[in-house]
Amino acid sequence: MIEATILVIDDDDDILLSAKLFLKQHFRQVITCKSPKEINVLLSRNEIDLILLDMNYQKGASDGREGLYWLEHILSIDRDHVVILMTAYGNVELAVQAIKKGATDFILKPWENEKLFATLSSASKLRQSTKKVKKLEKIHTSLQKDMARQFDHIVGDSEPVKKLQHVLVKVAPTDANVLILGENGTGKQVFAYELHKHSQRKNSIFMHVDLGSLNENLFESELFGYAKGAFTDAKEDKPGRFELAEGGTIFLDEIGNLSLAMQAKLLSVLQNRTVTRLGESKERKINVRLITATNMPLNEMVTQGTFRQDLLFRINTVELLLPPLSHRGQDILLLAEHFLQSFSAKYHKVLHKFDSKAQNMMLDYHWPGNVRELQHVIERAVIMSDGSQIGAEDLQLSPQKFGGAAAPLQTDMALGDMEKLMVQKAIDKHKGNISRAAAELGLTRAALYRRIEKFDL
Ligand SMILES: Nc1ncnc2c1ncn2[C@@H]1O[C@H](COP(=O)(O)OP(=O)(O)OP(=O)(O)O)[C@@H](O)[C@H]1O
């Protein structure tokens, strides 16, 4: 049984009856109607997938003009309607005209049942895939809008940020590969998206890939795709992220986390500008703009032999080094106000400003988690605050981060303190690399961020 609703329109009762008797054996629902004048009502009341439309209605008419008129009418309601025209007086010219006007197919009366079924089932497949594409387009548009909302714009007018903006404006419209360096939470993703937003690819996809979360096995299948049967779970062909980002921008985050083997594979794709899906030998051309980011010292890693120099040269045509938040002076307050506004709206609070003690405290604080930490601090303060402005006590900034001393190891620690210490040690060991620290602790990045937030690290 095909999951489709068919509307059959013909002025001949016998035709309607025989169409209904035959088609309802194969399709979920068959609706019949004698006059095309009922089309509007029927289309507004039912989810119709296929329309089988007669071409002549008035007595003695045989030129098919009425059919063409109603075809145009149906398509003016929705261009995606699938209409199959039928006539007893078929001629090639009329068929061509109907197809040109947007009919999906054409069938002669009296029909053979197998032929009618074949025509309608292939039209139904077409309808299903058009519906799927439309749905995916809608999902894509809303995801892109969410992304644009999330990475609204770069807040900040300190000297270092102004300089970065200046470079960004020059580089964005080119297809140059950009490497963004900076500590965790400094806004690498925000800058990457801003580059995309000001590029000629802005109406195409911005594909974010967190390389830190891909192990050796997943790396190739996720980035380059695979053919059906390439490995046990490969039940169907799947394009990789490079193919999916076609025409747009691919943002490879945490590139410093790649093993040397993965670096070699990535380099070969970037050099040849082609990908080969796992289990296939065909090379597919790719057209993507590459932006990469990391919080790791790639130049040092090249010296130590843990990052390939040729790969670094390939990705760093332009380098943007994002300063830590504590080096951005008054931007701290600008960002705090920006987050205050958005969280006040989100939590329906009327909070307009910070008192002067809170402002000084924010300016003195180290912000080891940079802008992300500031964002979390302000969100918490907005939720907790009872007054009309945010005071220093609402910020709940940890005192040792004004001085920076780590807690000493104690033997009689509570479980929570032990967990906090382990999290801190893993982060220190991996020099703030969240993906690596999370992997060592057996946590996802999101779970680790939750703990960082919980323990105020
Ligand atoms: N200049 C900025 N203006 C506005 N919002 C910012 C800015 N910089 C960062 N943010 C916000 O701070 C948060 C962290 O930024 P982002 O995810 O870009 O940092 P990151 O450097 O990519 O972090 P990580 O290295 O941990 O992946 C995001 O919610 C982002 O919207």
The ligand as an SDF file (V2000), in Angstrom:
LIG
                    3D

 31 33  0  0  0  0  0  0  0  0999 V2000
   33.1730   39.0440   21.0570 N   0  0  0  0  0  0  0  0  0  0  0  0
   32.0610   38.3770   21.3870 C   0  0  0  0  0  0  0  0  0  0  0  0
   30.8680   38.9910   21.3010 N   0  0  0  0  0  0  0  0  0  0  0  0
   29.7420   38.3470   21.6680 C   0  0  0  0  0  0  0  0  0  0  0  0
   29.7060   37.1010   22.1610 N   0  0  0  0  0  0  0  0  0  0  0  0
   30.8600   36.4430   22.2830 C   0  0  0  0  0  0  0  0  0  0  0  0
   32.0960   37.0290   21.8810 C   0  0  0  0  0  0  0  0  0  0  0  0
   33.0800   36.1460   22.0930 N   0  0  0  0  0  0  0  0  0  0  0  0
   32.4990   35.0430   22.5820 C   0  0  0  0  0  0  0  0  0  0  0  0
   31.1670   35.2000   22.6980 N   0  0  0  0  0  0  0  0  0  0  0  0
   30.2170   34.2090   23.2540 C   0  0  0  0  0  0  0  0  0  0  0  0
   30.9440   33.4300   24.2010 O   0  0  0  0  0  0  0  0  0  0  0  0
   30.6740   32.0390   24.0690 C   0  0  0  0  0  0  0  0  0  0  0  0
   31.9610   31.2920   23.7710 C   0  0  0  0  0  0  0  0  0  0  0  0
   32.4150   31.6600   22.4650 O   0  0  0  0  0  0  0  0  0  0  0  0
   32.9600   30.5830   21.4210 P   0  0  0  0  0  0  0  0  0  0  0  0
   32.1990   29.2890   21.5240 O   0  0  0  0  0  0  0  0  0  0  0  0
   33.0310   31.2370   20.1120 O   0  0  0  0  0  0  0  0  0  0  0  0
   34.4180   30.3710   22.0170 O   0  0  0  0  0  0  0  0  0  0  0  0
   35.5600   29.3880   21.5110 P   0  0  0  0  0  0  0  0  0  0  0  0
   36.8220   30.1320   21.5650 O   0  0  0  0  0  0  0  0  0  0  0  0
   35.1600   28.7850   20.1890 O   0  0  0  0  0  0  0  0  0  0  0  0
   35.5060   28.2780   22.6640 O   0  0  0  0  0  0  0  0  0  0  0  0
   36.1300   26.7670   22.6690 P   0  0  0  0  0  0  0  0  0  0  0  0
   37.5730   26.8890   22.3960 O   0  0  0  0  0  0  0  0  0  0  0  0
   35.8580   26.3320   24.0650 O   0  0  0  0  0  0  0  0  0  0  0  0
   35.3550   25.9810   21.6550 O   0  0  0  0  0  0  0  0  0  0  0  0
   29.6450   31.8970   22.9810 C   0  0  0  0  0  0  0  0  0  0  0  0
   28.3670   31.7870   23.5540 O   0  0  0  0  0  0  0  0  0  0  0  0
   29.7630   33.2000   22.1960 C   0  0  0  0  0  0  0  0  0  0  0  0
   28.5250   33.5620   21.6240 O   0  0  0  0  0  0  0  0  0  0  0  0
  1  2  1  0
  2  3  1  0
  2  7  2  0
  3  4  2  0
  4  5  1  0
  5  6  2  0
  6  7  1  0
  6 10  1  0
  7  8  1  0
  8  9  2  0
  9 10  1  0
 10 11  1  0
 11 12  1  0
 11 30  1  0
 12 13  1  0
 13 14  1  0
 13 28  1  0
 14 15  1  0
 15 16  1  0
 16 17  2  0
 16 18  1  0
 16 19  1  0
 19 20  1  0
 20 21  2  0
 20 22  1  0
 20 23  1  0
 23 24  1  0
 24 25  2  0
 24 26  1  0
 24 27  1  0
 28 29  1  0
 28 30  1  0
 30 31  1  0
M  END
$$$$
